[in-house]
Amino acid sequence: MSIGLEHFLLLSGVIFTIGVIGVIIRRNAIVILMCIELMLNASNLALIGFSVFSGNPDGQIMVFFVIAVAAAEAAVGLALFVVMSRNRKSVNVDDFNLMKW
């Protein structure tokens, strides 16, 4: 049995679904960031799968941009959460209502 494109896409879909469920259910800001990273990695896996099975390296090039965006998102998100946790003493997203009037 060889590993085909459908295996890559099935694994990517499962990982993406776990990330979406984590974002919807969890209330801890750090866990939500990790779930967003899971979703980005699932899209990376799908892009790599399409790239390998089509023989076109464009998907692999796109993965580098997604990784760069994920690193920037993690750095900015963690910086915001550090500042908010110092002010509120919590990383629960329900407590972050600083933007409300």
Beta strands, then each sheet from edge to edge (+ up, - down):
end
